[in-house]
Amino acid sequence: MSNIVTALKDEVSRIARKEARNETAQLKKAVARYRSDIADLKRRLAATEQSLTKIRKSGGAPHPSTPASTPEGNAGIRFSAKGFRTLRERLDLSGPETAKLLRVSVQTIYNWEAGSSKPREPQLSAIAVLRKAGKREVAARLAELTA
């Protein structure tokens, strides 16, 4: 009886291996096809990037990293967390006072200074105005906002 059981187990495992091999063969073919497609796409991308670089060097399209001018005229405004903190300290402003002036939350001010977030376009405009202001002007604006 044990011979029949072992023979049956061997036959079942042989058939299972054969079926598994057939299934994985199809998957292996698909993987090989996908890899060749990916390699082809990478080659096409590299060729496109090279031609784009040639066009830019010849004076064609502008480079994407150059900012386009915005309708508000804020194209040249830059922001750095360290510079913002220095500005706040130069104007003798606390975090809550700066938040009132820029119409944002106090946590937003601290996030900007920590570098975990950056101001959006309207806040960048307000920061640019704040950069040009002096201590007296800032104090007057604060008095207007609190009154």
C-alpha positions, 0 to 999 in steps of 0.5 A: 500500500505504501508503494501506491501512496508514494507513487501517487505523491510523486506523480502529483508533485511532478504534475504540479511542478510541470504546471508551475513551470508552464505558468512561470514560463509565461511570466518570464516571457512577459518580464523579458518583454517589459524589460526590453520595453523599458530599455527602449523607453529609456533610450528614447528619453535620453535621445529626447533630452539630448535634442532638447539640450541642443535646442536650448543651447541654440537659443530655442525654448527657455530652460524650465528652471527659469521662472516665468514672470507672474501677473503679480510681478513676484518672479524675483522674490526668493525665500530662505528660512534663515533670511526670514528669521533674520528679517523678523529679528531685525524688525524686533517682531515676535512670531505672533506679531509677524503672523498678524502682519502676514495674515497667517497662523503663528505655527506657519511662521515657525514652520517657515523658519524651520524650513519645513514649509515655504510661503505661497505667492500671496505671502511672498508678496507680503514678505517682500513688502515687509523686507522694505519696511522699517521698524517704525512702519512695522510698528504702525502697521501692527498698531493698525491691525490691533486697533 
